[in-house]
Amino acid sequence: MLLRYLMLFTVFFLIVGSACESGDNKPEDLIKEPVYMDLLTEVFLIRSQVELRDFDEEQEDSLYNHIFEQYGINRQQFERSHTFYQRQGEYHLARTDSIRSILQNEREAILRSQQENHSR
C-alpha cells in the first residue's frame, strides 16, 4: 500500500513539475542532493501517513514543519529545490526509483522481523 501511495505521489510531482515554467535556474539556496534525497524520502513517508490516517491539514503541516526544522530549512526552500531537481527528468525518475527501492527494502525487513518475532 505504501508503494502505491509512493507511486501516486511521484506521478503527481512529475505532472506538477512538467507544468511548471521551464528553465534550469539553480536556486541560490539549493539543498544539496543527498540531503534532498533524505528529505524527499521523509516527504513520501509523511504523505503516505497522511493518506492512511486521514490527518487534517494542520496535522499534515505540523509533520512537514517538524521535518524541515530538523534539516534546518523551510518549506519554500524545499519547494524551490524540488522544482529544480524535478526538471532533471529522467534523473529525477531515477531518484524516486531509488527511494522506492529503499522503502520497499525497509518494509520487507520490518515484515521479516515481525514474522520472526511471531514464530518464536
N, CA, C and O atoms as a printed pandas DataFrame, in Angstrom:
     atom_number atom_name residue_name chain_id  residue_number  x_coord  y_coord  z_coord
0              1         N          MET        A               1    0.826   -1.188    0.000
1              2        CA          MET        A               1    0.000    0.000    0.000
2              3         C          MET        A               1    0.876    1.260    0.000
3              4         O          MET        A               1    0.579    2.234   -0.692
4              5         N          LEU        A               2    1.955    1.223    0.784
5              6        CA          LEU        A               2    2.876    2.351    0.835
6              7         C          LEU        A               2    3.459    2.619   -0.549
7              8         O          LEU        A               2    3.610    3.771   -0.956
8              9         N          LEU        A               3    3.785    1.551   -1.265
9             10        CA          LEU        A               3    4.341    1.724   -2.600
10            11         C          LEU        A               3    3.325    2.349   -3.552
11            12         O          LEU        A               3    3.685    3.134   -4.430
12            13         N          ARG        A               4    2.071    2.000   -3.374
13            14        CA          ARG        A               4    1.027    2.591   -4.210
14            15         C          ARG        A               4    0.976    4.102   -4.008
15            16         O          ARG        A               4    0.909    4.864   -4.973
16            17         N          TYR        A               5    1.008    4.527   -2.750
17            18        CA          TYR        A               5    0.992    5.954   -2.458
18            19         C          TYR        A               5    2.251    6.636   -2.967
19            20         O          TYR        A               5    2.203    7.762   -3.463
20            21         N          LEU        A               6    3.382    5.943   -2.841
21            22        CA          LEU        A               6    4.634    6.497   -3.328
22            23         C          LEU        A               6    4.574    6.712   -4.832
23            24         O          LEU        A               6    5.018    7.744   -5.336
24            25         N          MET        A               7    4.026    5.740   -5.545
25            26        CA          MET        A               7    3.914    5.865   -6.995
26            27         C          MET        A               7    2.967    7.009   -7.377
27            28         O          MET        A               7    3.271    7.795   -8.274
28            29         N          LEU        A               8    1.832    7.099   -6.701
29            30        CA          LEU        A               8    0.887    8.178   -6.987
30            31         C          LEU        A               8    1.511    9.539   -6.695
31            32         O          LEU        A               8    1.323   10.495   -7.447
32            33         N          PHE        A               9    2.248    9.614   -5.601
33            34        CA          PHE        A               9    2.914   10.853   -5.210
34            35         C          PHE        A               9    3.953   11.242   -6.262
35            36         O          PHE        A               9    4.059   12.411   -6.635
36            37         N          THR        A              10    4.720   10.255   -6.739
37            38        CA          THR        A              10    5.741   10.505   -7.753
38            39         C          THR        A              10    5.104   11.006   -9.043
39            40         O          THR        A              10    5.566   11.986   -9.626
40            41         N          VAL        A              11    4.052   10.342   -9.485
41            42        CA          VAL        A              11    3.369   10.759  -10.711
42            43         C          VAL        A              11    2.819   12.167  -10.554
43            44         O          VAL        A              11    2.927   12.984  -11.467
44            45         N          PHE        A              12    2.234   12.451   -9.402
45            46        CA          PHE        A              12    1.705   13.791   -9.141
46            47         C          PHE        A              12    2.809   14.844   -9.285
47            48         O          PHE        A              12    2.625   15.857   -9.960
48            49         N          PHE        A              13    3.954   14.596   -8.645
49            50        CA          PHE        A              13    5.034   15.577   -8.710
50            51         C          PHE        A              13    5.617   15.687  -10.117
51            52         O          PHE        A              13    6.053   16.768  -10.514
52            53         N          LEU        A              14    5.634   14.612  -10.864
53            54        CA          LEU        A              14    6.117   14.696  -12.241
54            55         C          LEU        A              14    5.185   15.534  -13.097
55            56         O          LEU        A              14    5.634   16.319  -13.933
56            57         N          ILE        A              15    3.899   15.367  -12.888
57            58        CA          ILE        A              15    2.922   16.156  -13.649
58            59         C          ILE        A              15    3.030   17.630  -13.264
59            60         O          ILE        A              15    3.067   18.509  -14.125
60            61         N          VAL        A              16    3.077   17.881  -11.968
61            62        CA          VAL        A              16    3.201   19.269  -11.500
62            63         C          VAL        A              16    4.506   19.874  -11.994
63            64         O          VAL        A              16    4.539   21.024  -12.435
64            65         N          GLY        A              17    5.569   19.103  -11.920
65            66        CA          GLY        A              17    6.872   19.597  -12.366
66            67         C          GLY        A              17    6.894   19.932  -13.840
67            68         O          GLY        A              17    7.497   20.929  -14.239
68            69         N          SER        A              18    6.243   19.112  -14.662
69            70        CA          SER        A              18    6.237   19.376  -16.094
70            71         C          SER        A              18    5.358   20.580  -16.429
71            72         O          SER        A              18    5.542   21.218  -17.466
72            73         N          ALA        A              19    4.404   20.887  -15.553
73            74        CA          ALA        A              19    3.528   22.032  -15.795
74            75         C          ALA        A              19    4.192   23.350  -15.404
75            76         O          ALA        A              19    3.761   24.418  -15.839
76            77         N          CYS        A              20    5.227   23.277  -14.593
77            78        CA          CYS        A              20    5.923   24.494  -14.166
78            79         C          CYS        A              20    6.669   25.104  -15.347
79            80         O          CYS        A              20    6.940   24.436  -16.345
80            81         N          GLU        A              21    6.992   26.378  -15.210
81            82        CA          GLU        A              21    7.725   27.032  -16.277
82            83         C          GLU        A              21    9.075   26.362  -16.464
83            84         O          GLU        A              21    9.680   25.883  -15.504
84            85         N          SER        A              22    9.540   26.330  -17.695
85            86        CA          SER        A              22   10.800   25.657  -17.967
86            87         C          SER        A              22   11.966   26.551  -17.593
87            88         O          SER        A              22   11.808   27.743  -17.331
88            89         N          GLY        A              23   13.135   25.942  -17.577
89            90        CA          GLY        A              23   14.344   26.661  -17.214
90            91         C          GLY        A              23   15.105   25.887  -16.172
91            92         O          GLY        A              23   14.517   25.185  -15.350
92            93         N          ASP        A              24   16.398   26.014  -16.205
93            94        CA          ASP        A              24   17.231   25.266  -15.279
94            95         C          ASP        A              24   17.928   26.205  -14.300
95            96         O          ASP        A              24   19.060   25.951  -13.888
96            97         N          ASN        A              25   17.254   27.284  -13.931
97            98        CA          ASN        A              25   17.849   28.218  -12.989
98            99         C          ASN        A              25   18.035   27.541  -11.648
99           100         O          ASN        A              25   17.077   27.075  -11.031
100          101         N          LYS        A              26   19.263   27.493  -11.212
101          102        CA          LYS        A              26   19.599   26.860   -9.942
102          103         C          LYS        A              26   19.340   27.857   -8.818
103          104         O          LYS        A              26   19.912   28.948   -8.812
104          105         N          PRO        A              27   18.478   27.490   -7.862
105          106        CA          PRO        A              27   18.220   28.417   -6.750
106          107         C          PRO        A              27   19.483   28.646   -5.924
107          108         O          PRO        A              27   20.309   27.746   -5.770
108          109         N          GLU        A              28   19.619   29.835   -5.407
109          110        CA          GLU        A              28   20.790   30.153   -4.580
110          111         C          GLU        A              28   20.844   29.293   -3.332
111          112         O          GLU        A              28   21.926   28.956   -2.849
112          113         N          ASP        A              29   19.675   28.935   -2.807
113          114        CA          ASP        A              29   19.622   28.151   -1.573
114          115         C          ASP        A              29   19.311   26.677   -1.847
115          116         O          ASP        A              29   18.658   26.012   -1.042
116          117         N          LEU        A              30   19.789   26.172   -3.000
117          118        CA          LEU        A              30   19.527   24.792   -3.391
118          119         C          LEU        A              30   20.010   23.827   -2.305
119          120         O          LEU        A              30   21.131   23.938   -1.809
120          121         N          ILE        A              31   19.148   22.890   -1.953
121          122        CA          ILE        A              31   19.504   21.857   -0.983
122          123         C          ILE        A              31   20.405   20.854   -1.692
123          124         O          ILE        A              31   20.099   20.421   -2.803
124          125         N          LYS        A              32   21.500   20.490   -1.064
125          126        CA          LYS        A              32   22.413   19.512   -1.663
126          127         C          LYS        A              32   21.666   18.211   -1.934
127          128         O          LYS        A              32   20.802   17.806   -1.156
128          129         N          GLU        A              33   22.004   17.566   -3.038
129          130        CA          GLU        A              33   21.244   16.402   -3.480
130          131         C          GLU        A              33   21.109   15.284   -2.437
131          132         O          GLU        A              33   20.011   14.750   -2.285
132          133         N          PRO        A              34   22.170   14.904   -1.713
133          134        CA          PRO        A              34   21.973   13.841   -0.705
134          135         C          PRO        A              34   20.963   14.235    0.385
135          136         O          PRO        A              34   20.180   13.403    0.842
136          137         N          VAL        A              35   20.991   15.483    0.784
137          138        CA          VAL        A              35   20.037   15.975    1.792
138          139         C          VAL        A              35   18.637   16.018    1.184
139          140         O          VAL        A              35   17.657   15.655    1.836
140          141         N          TYR        A              36   18.551   16.463   -0.067
141          142        CA          TYR        A              36   17.262   16.492   -0.769
142          143         C          TYR        A              36   16.669   15.089   -0.846
143          144         O          TYR        A              36   15.467   14.912   -0.643
144          145         N          MET        A              37   17.501   14.093   -1.136
145          146        CA          MET        A              37   17.020   12.708   -1.214
146          147         C          MET        A              37   16.458   12.259    0.129
147          148         O          MET        A              37   15.400   11.631    0.182
148          149         N          ASP        A              38   17.158   12.577    1.212
149          150        CA          ASP        A              38   16.655   12.238    2.548
150          151         C          ASP        A              38   15.328   12.934    2.823
151          152         O          ASP        A              38   14.383   12.326    3.326
152          153         N          LEU        A              39   15.274   14.214    2.485
153          154        CA          LEU        A              39   14.037   14.981    2.692
154          155         C          LEU        A              39   12.889   14.429    1.851
155          156         O          LEU        A              39   11.765   14.305    2.337
156          157         N          LEU        A              40   13.168   14.101    0.601
157          158        CA          LEU        A              40   12.124   13.586   -0.268
158          159         C          LEU        A              40   11.591   12.250    0.264
159          160         O          LEU        A              40   10.396   11.969    0.174
160          161         N          THR        A              41   12.478   11.444    0.809
161          162        CA          THR        A              41   12.043   10.193    1.432
162          163         C          THR        A              41   11.109   10.489    2.591
163          164         O          THR        A              41   10.065    9.851    2.730
164          165         N          GLU        A              42   11.478   11.450    3.422
165          166        CA          GLU        A              42   10.634   11.849    4.552
166          167         C          GLU        A              42    9.282   12.365    4.065
167          168         O          GLU        A              42    8.246   12.051    4.650
168          169         N          VAL        A              43    9.296   13.152    2.997
169          170        CA          VAL        A              43    8.053   13.692    2.439
170          171         C          VAL        A              43    7.159   12.550    1.946
171          172         O          VAL        A              43    5.949   12.570    2.171
172          173         N          PHE        A              44    7.748   11.559    1.279
173          174        CA          PHE        A              44    6.966   10.397    0.833
174          175         C          PHE        A              44    6.333    9.691    2.024
175          176         O          PHE        A              44    5.163    9.310    1.977
176          177         N          LEU        A              45    7.103    9.518    3.086
177          178        CA          LEU        A              45    6.580    8.832    4.268
178          179         C          LEU        A              45    5.457    9.632    4.922
179          180         O          LEU        A              45    4.441    9.068    5.326
180          181         N          ILE        A              46    5.641   10.935    5.023
181          182        CA          ILE        A              46    4.594   11.790    5.594
182          183         C          ILE        A              46    3.332   11.700    4.741
183          184         O          ILE        A              46    2.226   11.542    5.258
184          185         N          ARG        A              47    3.514   11.803    3.438
185          186        CA          ARG        A              47    2.359   11.772    2.534
186          187         C          ARG        A              47    1.574   10.472    2.699
187          188         O          ARG        A              47    0.343   10.484    2.722
188          189         N          SER        A              48    2.283    9.361    2.812
189          190        CA          SER        A              48    1.581    8.080    2.963
190          191         C          SER        A              48    0.859    8.013    4.303
191          192         O          SER        A              48   -0.244    7.473    4.382
192          193         N          GLN        A              49    1.471    8.558    5.363
193          194        CA          GLN        A              49    0.814    8.562    6.668
194          195         C          GLN        A              49   -0.422    9.452    6.668
195          196         O          GLN        A              49   -1.440    9.111    7.271
196          197         N          VAL        A              50   -0.331   10.581    5.999
197          198        CA          VAL        A              50   -1.466   11.498    5.911
198          199         C          VAL        A              50   -2.632   10.797    5.215
199          200         O          VAL        A              50   -3.778   10.903    5.652
200          201         N          GLU        A              51   -2.337   10.088    4.141
201          202        CA          GLU        A              51   -3.387    9.375    3.401
202          203         C          GLU        A              51   -3.966    8.223    4.217
203          204         O          GLU        A              51   -5.182    8.031    4.248
204          205         N          LEU        A              52   -3.108    7.467    4.871
205          206        CA          LEU        A              52   -3.562    6.294    5.632
206          207         C          LEU        A              52   -4.359    6.673    6.868
207          208         O          LEU        A              52   -5.328    5.999    7.215
208          209         N          ARG        A              53   -3.960    7.739    7.527
209          210        CA          ARG        A              53   -4.572    8.098    8.805
210          211         C          ARG        A              53   -5.552    9.255    8.704
211          212         O          ARG        A              53   -6.134    9.670    9.707
212          213         N          ASP        A              54   -5.734    9.772    7.506
213          214        CA          ASP        A              54   -6.699   10.850    7.277
214          215         C          ASP        A              54   -6.439   12.051    8.196
215          216         O          ASP        A              54   -7.349   12.551    8.858
216          217         N          PHE        A              55   -5.181   12.500    8.219
217          218        CA          PHE        A              55   -4.824   13.675    9.011
218          219         C          PHE        A              55   -5.463   14.918    8.410
219          220         O          PHE        A              55   -5.697   14.995    7.204
220          221         N          ASP        A              56   -5.740   15.890    9.277
221          222        CA          ASP        A              56   -6.242   17.152    8.747
222          223         C          ASP        A              56   -5.047   18.007    8.310
223          224         O          ASP        A              56   -3.894   17.640    8.538
224          225         N          GLU        A              57   -5.335   19.138    7.686
225          226        CA          GLU        A              57   -4.290   19.995    7.121
226          227         C          GLU        A              57   -3.317   20.499    8.189
227          228         O          GLU        A              57   -2.115   20.589    7.941
228          229         N          GLU        A              58   -3.828   20.821    9.360
229          230        CA          GLU        A              58   -2.974   21.317   10.440
230          231         C          GLU        A              58   -1.982   20.238   10.900
231          232         O          GLU        A              58   -0.809   20.528   11.134
232          233         N          GLN        A              59   -2.457   19.007   11.027
233          234        CA          GLN        A              59   -1.578   17.914   11.423
234          235         C          GLN        A              59   -0.518   17.655   10.351
235          236         O          GLN        A              59    0.651   17.422   10.659
236          237         N          GLU        A              60   -0.942   17.701    9.101
237          238        CA          GLU        A              60   -0.015   17.489    7.992
238          239         C          GLU        A              60    1.064   18.576    7.976
239          240         O          GLU        A              60    2.251   18.272    7.857
240          241         N          ASP        A              61    0.655   19.832    8.094
241          242        CA          ASP        A              61    1.615   20.935    8.124
242          243         C          ASP        A              61    2.594   20.790    9.281
243          244         O          ASP        A              61    3.783   21.076    9.137
244          245         N          SER        A              62    2.095   20.350   10.415
245          246        CA          SER        A              62    2.944   20.157   11.579
246          247         C          SER        A              62    4.031   19.108   11.310
247          248         O          SER        A              62    5.185   19.287   11.701
248          249         N          LEU        A              63    3.659   18.029   10.648
249          250        CA          LEU        A              63    4.633   16.987   10.304
250          251         C          LEU        A              63    5.706   17.529    9.352
251          252         O          LEU        A              63    6.899   17.304    9.558
252          253         N          TYR        A              64    5.272   18.242    8.315
253          254        CA          TYR        A              64    6.231   18.808    7.370
254          255         C          TYR        A              64    7.148   19.817    8.061
255          256         O          TYR        A              64    8.365   19.787    7.876
256          257         N          ASN        A              65    6.559   20.705    8.853
257          258        CA          ASN        A              65    7.366   21.716    9.532
258          259         C          ASN        A              65    8.399   21.087   10.461
259          260         O          ASN        A              65    9.522   21.578   10.572
260          261         N          HIS        A              66    8.017   20.007   11.122
261          262        CA          HIS        A              66    8.944   19.313   12.015
262          263         C          HIS        A              66   10.144   18.768   11.227
263          264         O          HIS        A              66   11.290   18.926   11.649
264          265         N          ILE        A              67    9.879   18.137   10.099
265          266        CA          ILE        A              67   10.959   17.591    9.274
266          267         C          ILE        A              67   11.844   18.718    8.740
267          268         O          ILE        A              67   13.070   18.626    8.795
268          269         N          PHE        A              68   11.226   19.770    8.229
269          270        CA          PHE        A              68   12.014   20.873    7.696
270          271         C          PHE        A              68   12.884   21.504    8.784
271          272         O          PHE        A              68   14.034   21.859    8.528
272          273         N          GLU        A              69   12.348   21.642    9.984
273          274        CA          GLU        A              69   13.129   22.177   11.107
274          275         C          GLU        A              69   14.330   21.290   11.404
275          276         O          GLU        A              69   15.430   21.786   11.647
276          277         N          GLN        A              70   14.117   19.972   11.383
277          278        CA          GLN        A              70   15.215   19.039   11.659
278          279         C          GLN        A              70   16.357   19.218   10.665
279          280         O          GLN        A              70   17.524   19.049   11.020
280          281         N          TYR        A              71   16.029   19.557    9.434
281          282        CA          TYR        A              71   17.049   19.729    8.409
282          283         C          TYR        A              71   17.518   21.186    8.286
283          284         O          TYR        A              71   18.400   21.490    7.484
284          285         N          GLY        A              72   16.939   22.060    9.065
285          286        CA          GLY        A              72   17.349   23.465    9.045
286          287         C          GLY        A              72   16.960   24.201    7.778
287          288         O          GLY        A              72   17.680   25.089    7.323
288          289         N          ILE        A              73   15.818   23.833    7.207
289          290        CA          ILE        A              73   15.331   24.520    6.008
290          291         C          ILE        A              73   13.881   24.920    6.226
291          292         O          ILE        A              73   13.281   24.597    7.252
292          293         N          ASN        A              74   13.324   25.629    5.242
293          294        CA          ASN        A              74   11.896   25.948    5.304
294          295         C          ASN        A              74   11.201   25.361    4.077
295          296         O          ASN        A              74   11.853   24.879    3.150
296          297         N          ARG        A              75    9.895   25.409    4.087
297          298        CA          ARG        A              75    9.099   24.804    3.015
298          299         C          ARG        A              75    9.422   25.431    1.664
299          300         O          ARG        A              75    9.524   24.719    0.665
300          301         N          GLN        A              76    9.582   26.743    1.616
301          302        CA          GLN        A              76    9.854   27.416    0.351
302          303         C          GLN        A              76   11.192   26.956   -0.242
303          304         O          GLN        A              76   11.300   26.752   -1.451
304          305         N          GLN        A              77   12.203   26.795    0.606
305          306        CA          GLN        A              77   13.493   26.316    0.128
306          307         C          GLN        A              77   13.358   24.897   -0.426
307          308         O          GLN        A              77   13.927   24.575   -1.469
308          309         N          PHE        A              78   12.600   24.051    0.277
309          310        CA          PHE        A              78   12.380   22.693   -0.229
310          311         C          PHE        A              78   11.662   22.738   -1.569
311          312         O          PHE        A              78   12.055   22.034   -2.499
312          313         N          GLU        A              79   10.626   23.544   -1.688
313          314        CA          GLU        A              79    9.859   23.606   -2.928
314          315         C          GLU        A              79   10.708   24.114   -4.094
315          316         O          GLU        A              79   10.597   23.600   -5.207
316          317         N          ARG        A              80   11.567   25.130   -3.848
317          318        CA          ARG        A              80   12.450   25.614   -4.914
318          319         C          ARG        A              80   13.433   24.523   -5.334
319          320         O          ARG        A              80   13.676   24.319   -6.524
320          321         N          SER        A              81   13.983   23.839   -4.363
321          322        CA          SER        A              81   14.932   22.759   -4.668
322          323         C          SER        A              81   14.221   21.612   -5.372
323          324         O          SER        A              81   14.750   21.034   -6.322
324          325         N          HIS        A              82   13.026   21.286   -4.906
325          326        CA          HIS        A              82   12.263   20.198   -5.509
326          327         C          HIS        A              82   11.951   20.503   -6.977
327          328         O          HIS        A              82   12.083   19.634   -7.839
328          329         N          THR        A              83   11.544   21.717   -7.248
329          330        CA          THR        A              83   11.260   22.127   -8.625
330          331         C          THR        A              83   12.515   22.009   -9.483
331          332         O          THR        A              83   12.457   21.516  -10.609
332          333         N          PHE        A              84   13.643   22.459   -8.955
333          334        CA          PHE        A              84   14.904   22.366   -9.695
334          335         C          PHE        A              84   15.242   20.916  -10.019
335          336         O          PHE        A              84   15.553   20.593  -11.166
336          337         N          TYR        A              85   15.184   20.049   -9.025
337          338        CA          TYR        A              85   15.544   18.647   -9.239
338          339         C          TYR        A              85   14.543   17.932  -10.144
339          340         O          TYR        A              85   14.930   17.061  -10.923
340          341         N          GLN        A              86   13.273   18.286  -10.050
341          342        CA          GLN        A              86   12.255   17.667  -10.903
342          343         C          GLN        A              86   12.515   17.931  -12.371
343          344         O          GLN        A              86   12.230   17.087  -13.220
344          345         N          ARG        A              87   13.044   19.078  -12.664
345          346        CA          ARG        A              87   13.279   19.457  -14.059
346          347         C          ARG        A              87   14.397   18.639  -14.704
347          348         O          ARG        A              87   14.679   18.792  -15.892
348          349         N          GLN        A              88   15.019   17.786  -13.928
349          350        CA          GLN        A              88   16.084   16.941  -14.471
350          351         C          GLN        A              88   15.533   15.633  -15.033
351          352         O          GLN        A              88   16.286   14.696  -15.297
352          353         N          GLY        A              89   14.223   15.578  -15.211
353          354        CA          GLY        A              89   13.527   14.499  -15.901
354          355         C          GLY        A              89   13.919   13.095  -15.506
355          356         O          GLY        A              89   13.583   12.625  -14.419
356          357         N          GLU        A              90   14.639   12.421  -16.405
357          358        CA          GLU        A              90   14.996   11.014  -16.199
358          359         C          GLU        A              90   15.816   10.816  -14.929
359          360         O          GLU        A              90   15.662    9.811  -14.234
360          361         N          TYR        A              91   16.678   11.767  -14.631
361          362        CA          TYR        A              91   17.498   11.648  -13.426
362          363         C          TYR        A              91   16.620   11.714  -12.176
363          364         O          TYR        A              91   16.880   11.031  -11.185
364          365         N          HIS        A              92   15.584   12.539  -12.237
365          366        CA          HIS        A              92   14.669   12.620  -11.097
366          367         C          HIS        A              92   13.869   11.322  -10.957
367          368         O          HIS        A              92   13.591   10.887   -9.839
368          369         N          LEU        A              93   13.502   10.709  -12.067
369          370        CA          LEU        A              93   12.832    9.414  -12.013
370          371         C          LEU        A              93   13.734    8.376  -11.346
371          372         O          LEU        A              93   13.266    7.543  -10.569
372          373         N          ALA        A              94   15.018    8.432  -11.652
373          374        CA          ALA        A              94   15.972    7.511  -11.017
374          375         C          ALA        A              94   16.023    7.762   -9.511
375          376         O          ALA        A              94   16.122    6.822   -8.722
376          377         N          ARG        A              95   15.956    9.030   -9.120
377          378        CA          ARG        A              95   15.939    9.353   -7.688
378          379         C          ARG        A              95   14.732    8.722   -7.000
379          380         O          ARG        A              95   14.864    8.076   -5.961
380          381         N          THR        A              96   13.561    8.914   -7.588
381          382        CA          THR        A              96   12.352    8.384   -6.961
382          383         C          THR        A              96   12.343    6.856   -6.984
383          384         O          THR        A              96   11.836    6.227   -6.056
384          385         N          ASP        A              97   12.897    6.261   -8.032
385          386        CA          ASP        A              97   13.021    4.795   -8.059
386          387         C          ASP        A              97   13.932    4.314   -6.940
387          388         O          ASP        A              97   13.660    3.295   -6.304
388          389         N          SER        A              98   15.000    5.039   -6.703
389          390        CA          SER        A              98   15.929    4.688   -5.631
390          391         C          SER        A              98   15.239    4.770   -4.271
391          392         O          SER        A              98   15.405    3.889   -3.427
392          393         N          ILE        A              99   14.478    5.816   -4.070
393          394        CA          ILE        A              99   13.747    5.971   -2.808
394          395         C          ILE        A              99   12.723    4.855   -2.656
395          396         O          ILE        A              99   12.579    4.282   -1.576
396          397         N          ARG        A             100   12.019    4.548   -3.726
397          398        CA          ARG        A             100   11.030    3.470   -3.677
398          399         C          ARG        A             100   11.699    2.142   -3.308
399          400         O          ARG        A             100   11.152    1.368   -2.523
400          401         N          SER        A             101   12.855    1.887   -3.862
401          402        CA          SER        A             101   13.593    0.661   -3.562
402          403         C          SER        A             101   14.019    0.614   -2.098
403          404         O          SER        A             101   13.910   -0.426   -1.450
404          405         N          ILE        A             102   14.499    1.727   -1.586
405          406        CA          ILE        A             102   14.902    1.804   -0.172
406          407         C          ILE        A             102   13.709    1.531    0.731
407          408         O          ILE        A             102   13.803    0.753    1.681
408          409         N          LEU        A             103   12.582    2.178    0.429
409          410        CA          LEU        A             103   11.385    1.987    1.245
410          411         C          LEU        A             103   10.866    0.554    1.159
411          412         O          LEU        A             103   10.411   -0.007    2.156
412          413         N          GLN        A             104   10.935   -0.032   -0.028
413          414        CA          GLN        A             104   10.499   -1.419   -0.190
414          415         C          GLN        A             104   11.392   -2.357    0.632
415          416         O          GLN        A             104   10.891   -3.266    1.294
416          417         N          ASN        A             105   12.698   -2.140    0.593
417          418        CA          ASN        A             105   13.624   -2.967    1.375
418          419         C          ASN        A             105   13.363   -2.825    2.866
419          420         O          ASN        A             105   13.396   -3.810    3.603
420          421         N          GLU        A             106   13.103   -1.598    3.311
421          422        CA          GLU        A             106   12.795   -1.364    4.723
422          423         C          GLU        A             106   11.505   -2.076    5.120
423          424         O          GLU        A             106   11.420   -2.688    6.184
424          425         N          ARG        A             107   10.524   -1.987    4.262
425          426        CA          ARG        A             107    9.232   -2.640    4.530
426          427         C          ARG        A             107    9.413   -4.148    4.654
427          428         O          ARG        A             107    8.880   -4.771    5.572
428          429         N          GLU        A             108   10.162   -4.725    3.733
429          430        CA          GLU        A             108   10.400   -6.171    3.770
430          431         C          GLU        A             108   11.169   -6.577    5.023
431          432         O          GLU        A             108   10.883   -7.617    5.616
432          433         N          ALA        A             109   12.137   -5.768    5.429
433          434        CA          ALA        A             109   12.901   -6.072    6.643
434          435         C          ALA        A             109   11.998   -6.038    7.872
435          436         O          ALA        A             109   12.120   -6.881    8.760
436          437         N          ILE        A             110   11.101   -5.073    7.921
437          438        CA          ILE        A             110   10.161   -4.978    9.047
438          439         C          ILE        A             110    9.237   -6.193    9.067
439          440         O          ILE        A             110    9.001   -6.780   10.123
440          441         N          LEU        A             111    8.720   -6.567    7.908
441          442        CA          LEU        A             111    7.829   -7.728    7.834
442          443         C          LEU        A             111    8.554   -9.011    8.243
443          444         O          LEU        A             111    7.986   -9.845    8.947
444          445         N          ARG        A             112    9.801   -9.172    7.807
445          446        CA          ARG        A             112   10.580  -10.356    8.203
446          447         C          ARG        A             112   10.781  -10.384    9.710
447          448         O          ARG        A             112   10.653  -11.430   10.346
448          449         N          SER        A             113   11.094   -9.231   10.270
449          450        CA          SER        A             113   11.311   -9.139   11.714
450          451         C          SER        A             113   10.038   -9.487   12.480
451          452         O          SER        A             113   10.081  -10.192   13.488
452          453         N          GLN        A             114    8.922   -8.991   11.998
453          454        CA          GLN        A             114    7.641   -9.298   12.645
454          455         C          GLN        A             114    7.323  -10.784   12.558
455          456         O          GLN        A             114    6.833  -11.373   13.522
456          457         N          GLN        A             115    7.596  -11.381   11.426
457          458        CA          GLN        A             115    7.341  -12.812   11.253
458          459         C          GLN        A             115    8.243  -13.631   12.170
459          460         O          GLN        A             115    7.804  -14.626   12.747
460          461         N          GLU        A             116    9.497  -13.218   12.305
461          462        CA          GLU        A             116   10.428  -13.926   13.191
462          463         C          GLU        A             116    9.976  -13.833   14.641
463          464         O          GLU        A             116   10.058  -14.810   15.386
464          465         N          ASN        A             117    9.498  -12.655   15.043
465          466        CA          ASN        A             117    9.037  -12.467   16.413
466          467         C          ASN        A             117    7.777  -13.277   16.702
467          468         O          ASN        A             117    7.593  -13.758   17.820
468          469         N          HIS        A             118    6.914  -13.430   15.709
469          470        CA          HIS        A             118    5.680  -14.209   15.907
470          471         C          HIS        A             118    5.939  -15.699   15.925
471          472         O          HIS        A             118    5.191  -16.456   16.544
472          473         N          SER        A             119    6.992  -16.126   15.253
473          474        CA          SER        A             119    7.267  -17.561   15.189
474          475         C          SER        A             119    8.022  -18.066   16.417
475          476         O          SER        A             119    8.214  -19.273   16.561
476          477         N          ARG        A             120    8.446  -17.184   17.287
477          478        CA          ARG        A             120    9.183  -17.584   18.491
478          479         C          ARG        A             120    8.270  -18.031   19.566
479          480         O          ARG        A             120    8.724  -18.402   20.648
